[in-house]
Amino acid sequence: MLRDLHVRNLAVLEDVSVEFGPGLNVLTGETGAGKSIVVDSLALLAGARATSELIRTGEEVLSVTGVFEPAGKQWRQVLSEAGLDSESNQLVVRREVSREGRNRVFVDDQPVTLTLLGRVAPHLIRIHGQREELGLVSARLQQYWLDRSGGKPAVDCLQRVERHFHRFRELVARVERVEGDDRLRHERSDLLRFQVGEIDGARLEAGEEDGLRAERDVQRHIEAITGSLGGSLSVLFDEDSSASERLSRASRWIAEIAEWEEPAAGWAKELEAMSIGLQEMANGMRHRLDSMEADPERLNAIEERLAVIDRLGRKYGPTTAAILAYREQIGAELEELLGDVEQRHELLTQMSSALTEYRQAAADLSTRRVEWGEHLVGLVHRQLRDLAMAKARFAVRLSRRRQEGSRLELDGEPVEFSARGYDQVTLELAANPGEEMLPLASSASGGELSRVYLALQLAVRGEGAGELPTLVFDEVDAGIGGAEAAVLGSKLQRLADGGQILAVTHLAQVASHADRHFGVRKRVRGGRTATRVDALTELDRVEEVARMLAGKQITSLSRSHAEELIASTARRVP
């Protein structure tokens, strides 16, 4: 869901903030007030192309900020793959365009590329407007709608095809490596053998370098250490006025007055404990001093061992643990490389079997897609009849794309295939009688395409898994009116249940179904034109719907009709 939108210096939008909510959010206003410019701001958040011509006259930078509460997990995955991990349930997207034509994109205040925005935006918002349709005409999304109409069986089919595809690709990679350049393969195996031998020959133990460096420090500074230990023992015990002797005298003196000075007994015990502790510490120091002996040969051995570890570290990892982990990795690669060469025939057999399994799974998916397509066509036709497109014809066409060199052949022809099967899905439309069936991209106007998208949404609602992003419809009501407009409003309201739709409309029958109604108004101040977007109160909403019904001359009768229309379509705001 899009929670907040803030726009600065985009054409007539000088400084606009809008707080949207769940359900059906409707924007209305007089022609030319700037409703479509609000959609333009949303398109910028969706990754649309931006130019300096969009910037408000006299300003240097435009900015659009959207605060989203996205559904699902796919948007997190896209960001995670780009190194941006978000633990929040909100996502802030900001787009800036300067007079110099520089585009800057920020996600949660982190600068990102426009390409990344284009990848994450479909999980946040999808726009269907009069001038540019973001997504519906893409082959991949059309395939998604067909598969989604298949419900749970489609999910199972797709998972099976994907599993066989990845297994086949894994075996192809292994076979290609075996059948590749012998010289390169031998060079790689020779290198791995050398590296394995070099690491194994060192007989490393994880973390041993820490102990060696500590022991080396002792050997390097043994004279200073023994001198300090000996001097400390002398001061504490061996001299006539040593600390031990003074502590003993103090203890005896304190004990002599214990009979008259009550605290003295406790002090004497504490002094006695200190004396015992000092003696224990001295024993430890003497033991360490007696055990220490300069050993030049041991120091040389330590230096040589650390040199070996450092040399291996420069090649294979910064620590012994990292070196040993690399050894395990290359050992597995070497074993697989040598094993693949020996098992070439078995690999070819497995690859052929995997391709057969893929072909069977993909063929089953293709057969089911034909069935899903026939069912989807019927559902969409019923929805289009309610949306003033009763004479339109909708179709789902499956085809294959030839690809030279493909390992998959169907009917003697090499075809392109992927983890989603080998079908090319094309949604076709003839909007009017007598017209040729053509792909959506070339057969529908903006309003018609928006209605087709709405029909698809309604047709597959509840049929498949997956959460929807915010849906934006710009004048989906173009070319319809009356009872058909009321049906359209009802369908938008129903589709928005449990999600969020933003709709720009000129029809009162559509606006009356809104859960939240926003008025787009143009005003002139100081010789400059600026547009406001205001959330309408109940009274303001009646006035706006009355204006849409009667025009500028609002009468008590039009207000009464507006109140009745709103009351008849109202539902509890989510």
C-alpha positions as CSV (number, residue, x, y, z in Angstrom):
1,M,0.0,0.0,0.0
2,L,1.1,3.6,-0.7
3,R,0.8,5.4,2.6
4,D,2.1,8.9,1.7
5,L,3.0,10.8,-1.4
6,H,4.9,14.1,-1.4
7,V,5.6,16.0,-4.6
8,R,7.6,19.2,-5.1
9,N,7.9,21.2,-8.3
10,L,6.4,18.8,-10.7
11,A,4.6,21.0,-13.3
12,V,1.7,22.6,-11.4
13,L,2.3,20.5,-8.3
14,E,4.3,23.0,-6.2
15,D,4.3,21.3,-2.9
16,V,1.7,18.6,-2.4
17,S,1.4,16.0,0.3
18,V,-1.3,13.3,0.2
19,E,-2.0,10.6,2.8
20,F,-3.7,7.6,1.1
21,G,-5.4,4.7,2.8
22,P,-6.5,1.1,2.1
23,G,-9.4,0.4,-0.2
24,L,-10.5,2.5,-3.1
25,N,-8.9,6.0,-3.2
26,V,-10.5,8.2,-5.9
27,L,-9.1,11.5,-7.3
28,T,-11.5,13.9,-9.0
29,G,-11.5,17.4,-10.3
30,E,-12.3,19.6,-13.2
31,T,-10.6,19.0,-16.6
32,G,-7.1,20.4,-16.5
33,A,-6.9,20.6,-12.7
34,G,-3.8,18.3,-12.7
35,K,-5.2,14.8,-11.9
36,S,-3.0,13.2,-14.5
37,I,0.0,15.0,-13.2
38,V,-0.5,13.2,-9.9
39,V,-0.4,10.0,-11.9
40,D,2.8,11.2,-13.5
41,S,4.4,11.6,-10.1
42,L,3.4,8.0,-9.3
43,A,4.9,6.9,-12.6
44,L,8.2,8.4,-11.6
45,L,8.2,6.2,-8.4
46,A,7.5,3.3,-10.7
47,G,10.6,3.9,-12.7
48,A,9.2,5.9,-15.7
49,R,11.4,8.0,-17.8
50,A,11.9,11.6,-16.5
51,T,13.1,14.8,-18.2
52,S,13.8,18.3,-17.0
53,E,10.7,19.5,-18.9
54,L,8.6,18.1,-16.0
55,I,10.2,20.6,-13.5
56,R,8.0,23.5,-12.5
57,T,8.9,26.8,-14.2
58,G,11.5,28.8,-12.2
59,E,12.6,25.8,-10.1
60,E,15.8,23.7,-10.4
61,V,14.8,20.3,-9.0
62,L,11.6,18.3,-8.7
63,S,11.2,15.5,-6.2
64,V,8.7,12.8,-5.6
65,T,8.6,10.7,-2.4
66,G,6.4,7.8,-1.6
67,V,6.1,5.9,1.6
68,F,5.0,2.3,0.9
69,E,3.9,-0.5,3.1
70,P,4.5,-3.3,0.6
71,A,2.8,-6.7,0.8
72,G,4.6,-10.0,0.4
73,K,8.3,-10.7,0.5
74,Q,9.5,-10.3,-3.1
75,W,10.4,-6.7,-2.7
76,R,12.7,-7.6,0.2
77,Q,14.4,-10.3,-2.0
78,V,15.0,-7.8,-4.8
79,L,16.6,-5.3,-2.3
80,S,18.6,-8.0,-0.6
81,E,20.1,-9.2,-3.9
82,A,21.3,-5.6,-4.4
83,G,22.8,-5.5,-0.9
84,L,20.0,-3.5,0.7
85,D,18.4,-5.3,3.7
86,S,15.3,-3.7,5.2
87,E,13.8,-4.9,8.5
88,S,11.1,-2.3,8.5
89,N,7.6,-2.8,7.1
90,Q,7.8,0.5,5.4
91,L,9.8,1.5,2.3
92,V,10.6,5.1,1.4
93,V,11.3,5.7,-2.3
94,R,12.5,9.2,-3.5
95,R,13.1,10.3,-7.0
96,E,14.8,13.6,-7.9
97,V,15.3,15.3,-11.3
98,S,17.4,18.4,-11.9
99,R,17.5,21.0,-14.7
100,E,20.7,19.4,-15.9
101,G,18.8,16.2,-16.5
102,R,20.4,14.3,-13.6
103,N,18.2,11.6,-12.1
104,R,18.8,10.5,-8.6
105,V,16.9,7.6,-6.9
106,F,16.9,6.8,-3.1
107,V,15.5,3.8,-1.3
108,D,15.3,4.3,2.5
109,D,17.8,7.2,1.9
110,Q,20.3,4.9,0.2
111,P,21.2,6.0,-3.3
112,V,20.3,3.3,-5.9
113,T,20.2,2.9,-9.6
114,L,17.1,3.5,-11.8
115,T,17.5,-0.1,-12.9
116,L,17.0,-1.3,-9.3
117,L,14.0,0.9,-8.9
118,G,12.6,-0.6,-12.1
119,R,13.0,-4.1,-10.5
120,V,11.5,-3.3,-7.2
121,A,8.7,-1.0,-8.3
122,P,6.4,-3.7,-9.8
123,H,6.1,-5.1,-6.3
124,L,5.0,-1.7,-5.0
125,I,2.8,-0.1,-7.6
126,R,1.5,-0.7,-11.1
127,I,0.0,2.0,-13.3
128,H,-2.6,1.7,-16.0
129,G,-3.3,5.0,-17.7
130,Q,-4.2,6.8,-20.8
131,R,-0.8,7.3,-22.2
132,E,1.6,4.7,-20.9
133,E,0.8,1.2,-19.6
134,L,3.5,0.0,-17.3
135,G,3.6,-3.8,-17.4
136,L,0.4,-5.3,-18.9
137,V,1.8,-5.4,-22.5
138,S,4.9,-7.3,-21.4
139,A,5.0,-11.0,-22.4
140,R,6.2,-12.1,-19.0
141,L,3.3,-10.4,-17.2
142,Q,0.8,-11.9,-19.6
143,Q,2.2,-15.3,-19.0
144,Y,1.9,-14.6,-15.2
145,W,-1.8,-13.7,-15.6
146,L,-2.6,-16.9,-17.5
147,D,-0.7,-19.1,-14.9
148,R,-2.3,-17.3,-12.0
149,S,-5.7,-18.1,-13.4
150,G,-4.8,-21.8,-13.0
151,G,-4.7,-21.4,-9.2
152,K,-2.9,-24.0,-7.0
153,P,-2.5,-26.6,-9.9
154,A,-0.6,-24.0,-11.8
155,V,1.8,-23.4,-8.9
156,D,2.5,-27.2,-8.7
157,C,3.0,-27.5,-12.5
158,L,5.4,-24.5,-12.6
159,Q,7.4,-25.8,-9.6
160,R,7.8,-29.2,-11.3
161,V,8.9,-27.6,-14.6
162,E,11.3,-25.3,-12.8
163,R,12.8,-28.2,-10.9
164,H,13.5,-30.3,-14.0
165,F,14.8,-27.2,-15.8
166,H,17.4,-26.4,-13.2
167,R,18.5,-30.1,-13.0
168,F,18.9,-30.1,-16.7
169,R,20.9,-26.9,-16.7
170,E,23.2,-28.2,-14.0
171,L,24.0,-31.4,-16.0
172,V,24.5,-29.3,-19.2
173,A,27.1,-27.2,-17.3
174,R,28.9,-30.4,-16.2
175,V,28.9,-31.9,-19.6
176,E,30.1,-28.8,-21.3
177,R,32.9,-28.6,-18.8
178,V,33.9,-32.2,-19.6
179,E,33.6,-31.7,-23.3
180,G,35.3,-28.3,-23.3
181,D,38.9,-27.5,-24.1
182,D,41.1,-30.4,-22.8
183,R,44.0,-28.1,-22.3
184,L,42.0,-25.7,-20.1
185,R,40.6,-28.6,-18.1
186,H,44.0,-30.1,-17.5
187,E,45.4,-26.8,-16.6
188,R,42.6,-26.3,-14.0
189,S,43.0,-29.8,-12.5
190,D,46.8,-29.4,-12.4
191,L,46.4,-26.1,-10.6
192,L,44.0,-27.6,-8.1
193,R,46.2,-30.5,-7.4
194,F,49.2,-28.2,-6.8
195,Q,47.1,-26.0,-4.4
196,V,45.7,-29.1,-2.5
197,G,49.3,-30.5,-2.2
198,E,50.7,-27.2,-1.0
199,I,48.0,-26.7,1.7
200,D,48.1,-30.4,2.8
201,G,51.9,-30.3,3.0
202,A,51.8,-27.5,5.5
203,R,49.6,-29.6,7.9
204,L,47.8,-26.6,9.2
205,E,45.7,-26.4,12.3
206,A,42.9,-23.8,12.5
207,G,44.0,-20.8,14.7
208,E,47.5,-22.0,15.3
209,E,49.0,-18.7,14.2
210,D,47.6,-17.0,17.3
211,G,49.6,-19.2,19.7
212,L,52.7,-19.0,17.6
213,R,52.7,-15.2,17.5
214,A,52.2,-15.1,21.3
215,E,55.1,-17.5,21.8
216,R,57.3,-15.6,19.4
217,D,56.7,-12.4,21.4
218,V,57.9,-14.1,24.5
219,Q,61.1,-15.4,22.9
220,R,61.8,-12.0,21.3
221,H,61.5,-10.3,24.7
222,I,62.7,-13.0,27.1
223,E,65.5,-10.8,28.7
224,A,63.0,-8.1,29.5
225,I,60.5,-10.5,30.9
226,T,63.0,-12.4,33.1
227,G,64.5,-9.1,34.3
228,S,61.1,-7.8,35.3
229,L,60.1,-11.0,37.0
230,G,63.4,-11.2,38.9
231,G,63.3,-7.6,40.0
232,S,59.7,-7.9,41.1
233,L,60.5,-10.9,43.3
234,S,63.4,-9.1,44.8
235,V,61.4,-6.1,45.7
236,L,58.6,-8.2,47.1
237,F,60.5,-10.8,49.0
238,D,64.3,-10.9,48.8
239,E,65.4,-7.5,50.0
240,D,65.7,-6.6,53.7
241,S,62.9,-4.1,53.5
242,S,60.9,-6.1,51.0
243,A,57.1,-5.7,50.7
244,S,56.6,-9.1,52.3
245,E,58.7,-8.2,55.3
246,R,56.9,-4.9,55.8
247,L,53.5,-6.6,55.5
248,S,54.5,-9.1,58.2
249,R,55.7,-6.3,60.5
250,A,52.5,-4.4,60.0
251,S,50.5,-7.5,60.7
252,R,52.3,-8.1,64.0
253,W,51.9,-4.5,65.2
254,I,48.2,-4.5,64.4
255,A,47.8,-7.8,66.3
256,E,49.4,-6.3,69.4
257,I,46.7,-3.7,69.8
258,A,43.8,-6.0,69.0
259,E,43.0,-6.3,72.7
260,W,42.3,-2.5,73.0
261,E,41.3,-1.5,69.4
262,E,38.3,-3.5,68.2
263,P,38.8,-3.1,64.4
264,A,42.4,-4.2,64.7
265,A,41.6,-7.9,64.7
266,G,39.8,-7.6,61.4
267,W,42.7,-5.6,59.9
268,A,45.2,-8.2,61.1
269,K,43.2,-11.0,59.3
270,E,43.1,-8.9,56.1
271,L,46.9,-8.3,56.3
272,E,47.4,-12.1,56.8
273,A,45.2,-12.8,53.8
274,M,47.2,-10.3,51.8
275,S,50.4,-11.9,52.8
276,I,49.2,-15.4,51.8
277,G,48.0,-14.0,48.4
278,L,51.4,-12.3,47.9
279,Q,53.1,-15.6,48.6
280,E,50.9,-17.5,46.1
281,M,51.6,-14.8,43.4
282,A,55.3,-15.0,44.2
283,N,55.3,-18.8,43.7
284,G,53.7,-18.4,40.3
285,M,56.2,-15.8,39.3
286,R,59.1,-18.0,40.4
287,H,57.7,-21.0,38.6
288,R,57.4,-18.9,35.4
289,L,60.9,-17.4,35.8
290,D,62.5,-20.9,36.4
291,S,60.8,-22.2,33.2
292,M,61.9,-19.4,31.0
293,E,65.0,-19.9,28.9
294,A,66.1,-18.2,25.7
295,D,65.9,-20.7,22.8
296,P,67.1,-19.2,19.5
297,E,66.3,-22.5,17.6
298,R,62.7,-22.4,18.8
299,L,62.4,-18.8,17.8
300,N,63.7,-19.6,14.3
301,A,61.3,-22.5,14.0
302,I,58.4,-20.3,15.0
303,E,59.4,-17.6,12.5
304,E,59.7,-20.2,9.7
305,R,56.3,-21.7,10.6
306,L,54.6,-18.2,10.6
307,A,56.3,-17.5,7.2
308,V,54.7,-20.6,5.8
309,I,51.3,-19.6,7.1
310,D,51.7,-16.0,5.8
311,R,52.7,-17.2,2.4
312,L,49.7,-19.5,2.2
313,G,47.5,-16.7,3.6
314,R,48.5,-14.3,0.7
315,K,47.3,-17.0,-1.7
316,Y,44.3,-18.6,-0.1
317,G,43.0,-16.7,2.8
318,P,43.9,-14.3,5.7
319,T,43.7,-17.0,8.4
320,T,44.5,-20.7,8.8
321,A,40.7,-21.3,9.1
322,A,40.1,-19.5,5.8
323,I,42.9,-21.5,4.1
324,L,41.5,-24.8,5.3
325,A,38.0,-23.8,4.1
326,Y,39.4,-23.0,0.7
327,R,41.2,-26.4,0.7
328,E,37.8,-28.1,1.3
329,Q,36.3,-26.1,-1.6
330,I,38.9,-26.8,-4.2
331,G,39.1,-30.5,-3.0
332,A,35.4,-30.8,-3.9
333,E,35.9,-29.1,-7.2
334,L,38.8,-31.3,-8.1
335,E,37.0,-34.4,-7.1
336,E,34.0,-33.4,-9.2
337,L,36.2,-32.4,-12.2
338,L,38.0,-35.7,-12.2
339,G,34.9,-37.6,-11.5
340,D,33.0,-35.9,-14.4
341,V,35.7,-36.9,-16.8
342,E,35.4,-40.5,-15.8
343,Q,31.6,-40.4,-15.8
344,R,31.1,-38.6,-19.1
345,H,28.9,-41.2,-20.6
346,E,26.8,-41.4,-17.4
347,L,26.5,-37.6,-17.4
348,L,25.2,-37.6,-21.0
349,T,22.7,-40.2,-20.1
350,Q,21.5,-38.2,-17.1
351,M,21.3,-35.0,-19.2
352,S,19.2,-36.7,-21.8
353,S,16.9,-38.1,-19.1
354,A,16.6,-34.7,-17.4
355,L,15.6,-33.1,-20.8
356,T,13.0,-35.8,-21.3
357,E,11.6,-35.2,-17.9
358,Y,11.6,-31.4,-18.5
359,R,9.8,-31.9,-21.9
360,Q,7.1,-34.0,-20.3
361,A,6.6,-31.5,-17.5
362,A,6.6,-28.6,-19.9
363,A,4.2,-30.4,-22.2
364,D,1.8,-31.0,-19.3
365,L,2.0,-27.3,-18.4
366,S,1.3,-26.3,-22.0
367,T,-1.7,-28.5,-22.2
368,R,-3.0,-27.1,-19.0
369,R,-2.4,-23.6,-20.2
370,V,-4.7,-24.2,-23.1
371,E,-7.4,-25.2,-20.6
372,W,-6.7,-22.3,-18.3
373,G,-6.7,-19.9,-21.3
374,E,-10.2,-21.1,-22.5
375,H,-11.5,-20.7,-18.9
376,L,-9.9,-17.2,-18.6
377,V,-11.3,-16.0,-21.9
378,G,-14.8,-16.8,-20.6
379,L,-14.3,-15.0,-17.3
380,V,-12.7,-11.9,-19.0
381,H,-15.6,-11.7,-21.5
382,R,-18.1,-11.6,-18.7
383,Q,-16.2,-8.8,-17.0
384,L,-15.8,-6.8,-20.2
385,R,-19.5,-7.0,-20.9
386,D,-20.0,-5.2,-17.6
387,L,-17.3,-2.6,-18.4
388,A,-18.9,-1.3,-21.6
389,M,-16.9,-3.6,-23.9
390,A,-19.6,-6.2,-24.6
391,K,-18.6,-6.6,-28.2
392,A,-14.9,-6.9,-27.6
393,R,-13.2,-10.2,-28.2
394,F,-10.5,-11.4,-25.9
395,A,-8.2,-14.4,-26.6
396,V,-5.1,-16.2,-25.2
397,R,-2.7,-17.4,-27.8
398,L,0.1,-19.9,-27.1
399,S,3.1,-20.1,-29.5
400,R,6.8,-21.2,-29.5
401,R,9.9,-19.2,-30.4
402,R,12.5,-20.8,-32.6
403,Q,16.0,-20.7,-31.2
404,E,18.9,-22.1,-33.2
405,G,21.1,-24.4,-31.3
406,S,18.5,-25.2,-28.6
407,R,18.8,-28.6,-27.0
408,L,15.0,-28.9,-26.9
409,E,13.3,-29.8,-30.2
410,L,9.6,-30.0,-30.7
411,D,8.2,-31.3,-34.0
412,G,11.7,-31.2,-35.4
413,E,12.2,-27.5,-34.6
414,P,14.6,-26.1,-31.9
415,V,12.7,-23.9,-29.5
416,E,13.4,-21.5,-26.7
417,F,12.7,-22.8,-23.3
418,S,13.1,-21.7,-19.7
419,A,12.1,-22.5,-16.1
420,R,8.6,-21.4,-17.0
421,G,8.2,-23.8,-19.9
422,Y,8.4,-23.2,-23.7
423,D,5.1,-21.4,-24.3
424,Q,5.1,-17.8,-25.5
425,V,1.8,-16.4,-24.1
426,T,0.1,-13.5,-25.9
427,L,-3.1,-11.8,-24.8
428,E,-5.1,-10.6,-27.8
429,L,-8.0,-8.2,-28.2
430,A,-10.4,-7.0,-30.8
431,A,-12.0,-4.0,-29.1
432,N,-14.8,-3.6,-31.8
433,P,-16.7,-5.9,-34.1
434,G,-14.9,-6.5,-37.4
435,E,-11.5,-5.7,-36.1
436,E,-8.6,-8.1,-36.3
437,M,-7.4,-9.9,-33.2
438,L,-4.1,-8.2,-32.3
439,P,-1.8,-8.3,-29.2
440,L,-2.9,-5.9,-26.4
441,A,0.0,-3.6,-27.1
442,S,-1.3,-2.7,-30.5
443,S,-5.1,-3.3,-30.3
444,A,-6.3,-1.2,-27.3
445,S,-6.5,2.4,-26.3
446,G,-5.4,3.5,-22.9
447,G,-8.9,3.3,-21.4
448,E,-9.6,0.0,-23.0
449,L,-6.3,-1.5,-21.8
450,S,-7.0,-0.3,-18.3
451,R,-10.4,-2.0,-18.4
452,V,-8.9,-5.2,-19.8
453,Y,-6.4,-5.1,-16.9
454,L,-9.3,-4.6,-14.4
455,A,-11.2,-7.5,-16.1
456,L,-8.2,-9.7,-15.7
457,Q,-7.8,-8.8,-12.0
458,L,-11.4,-9.5,-11.3
459,A,-11.4,-12.7,-13.4
460,V,-8.5,-14.3,-11.5
461,R,-9.3,-12.8,-8.1
462,G,-8.8,-15.6,-5.6
463,E,-7.5,-18.1,-8.2
464,G,-3.8,-17.8,-7.5
465,A,-1.3,-16.9,-4.8
466,G,0.6,-13.7,-4.5
467,E,-0.1,-10.3,-3.0
468,L,-0.9,-7.3,-5.3
469,P,0.8,-4.0,-5.3
470,T,-1.0,-0.7,-5.3
471,L,-3.0,-0.4,-8.5
472,V,-3.4,2.9,-10.3
473,F,-6.1,3.5,-12.9
474,D,-6.0,6.8,-14.8
475,E,-9.4,7.4,-16.3
476,V,-10.4,3.8,-16.7
477,D,-13.9,5.1,-17.2
478,A,-13.1,6.8,-20.5
479,G,-15.9,6.2,-23.0
480,I,-18.5,4.8,-20.6
481,G,-21.3,6.3,-18.5
482,G,-24.6,5.6,-16.8
483,A,-25.3,2.2,-15.5
484,E,-22.0,0.9,-16.9
485,A,-20.1,3.4,-14.9
486,A,-21.9,2.3,-11.7
487,V,-20.8,-1.3,-12.4
488,L,-17.3,-0.1,-13.0
489,G,-17.3,1.7,-9.6
490,S,-18.6,-1.4,-7.9
491,K,-15.9,-3.6,-9.5
492,L,-13.1,-1.2,-8.5
493,Q,-14.5,-1.1,-5.0
494,R,-14.7,-4.9,-4.8
495,L,-11.1,-5.3,-6.3
496,A,-9.8,-2.8,-3.7
497,D,-11.1,-4.8,-0.8
498,G,-8.1,-6.0,1.2
499,G,-5.7,-4.0,-1.0
500,Q,-5.4,-0.5,-2.4
501,I,-6.5,1.1,-5.7
502,L,-5.9,4.7,-6.7
503,A,-8.3,5.8,-9.5
504,V,-8.7,9.0,-11.4
505,T,-12.2,9.4,-12.7
506,H,-14.6,12.0,-14.2
507,L,-17.8,10.0,-13.3
508,A,-19.8,10.5,-10.2
509,Q,-21.0,6.8,-10.4
510,V,-17.4,5.7,-10.0
511,A,-16.4,8.4,-7.4
512,S,-19.3,7.5,-5.2
513,H,-17.8,4.1,-4.5
514,A,-14.6,5.6,-3.0
515,D,-13.4,4.7,0.5
516,R,-11.4,7.9,0.4
517,H,-12.1,10.8,-1.9
518,F,-9.5,13.4,-2.9
519,G,-10.3,16.6,-4.7
520,V,-7.7,18.0,-7.2
521,R,-8.0,21.8,-7.4
522,K,-6.1,24.4,-9.4
523,R,-5.6,27.9,-8.0
524,V,-3.8,31.0,-9.0
525,R,-1.7,32.9,-6.4
526,G,0.7,35.7,-7.1
527,G,0.3,35.2,-10.8
528,R,1.4,31.5,-10.5
529,T,-0.8,28.4,-11.0
530,A,-0.6,25.6,-8.4
531,T,-2.6,22.5,-7.8
532,R,-3.8,21.2,-4.5
533,V,-4.9,17.7,-3.5
534,D,-7.2,17.6,-0.5
535,A,-8.9,14.8,1.3
536,L,-12.6,15.6,1.1
537,T,-14.9,15.7,4.2
538,E,-18.3,14.1,3.9
539,L,-19.9,17.5,3.1
540,D,-17.2,18.4,0.6
541,R,-17.6,15.0,-1.0
542,V,-21.3,15.6,-1.5
543,E,-20.5,18.9,-3.2
544,E,-17.9,17.3,-5.5
545,V,-20.2,14.4,-6.5
546,A,-23.0,17.0,-7.1
547,R,-20.6,19.0,-9.3
548,M,-19.8,15.8,-11.3
549,L,-23.5,15.1,-11.8
550,A,-24.7,18.6,-12.6
551,G,-21.7,20.6,-13.7
552,K,-20.8,24.0,-12.2
553,Q,-24.4,24.9,-11.4
554,I,-25.0,22.9,-8.3
555,T,-28.6,22.7,-7.1
556,S,-30.4,21.3,-4.1
557,L,-31.6,18.5,-6.4
558,S,-28.1,17.6,-7.5
559,R,-26.9,17.6,-3.9
560,S,-29.8,15.2,-3.0
561,H,-28.9,12.9,-5.9
562,A,-25.3,13.0,-4.8
563,E,-26.1,12.1,-1.2
564,E,-28.3,9.3,-2.4
565,L,-25.6,8.0,-4.7
566,I,-23.0,8.0,-2.0
567,A,-25.3,6.4,0.5
568,S,-26.2,3.6,-1.9
569,T,-22.6,2.7,-2.6
570,A,-21.1,3.2,0.9
571,R,-19.3,0.5,2.8
572,R,-17.4,0.5,6.0
573,V,-14.0,2.1,5.5
574,P,-11.3,-0.5,6.0
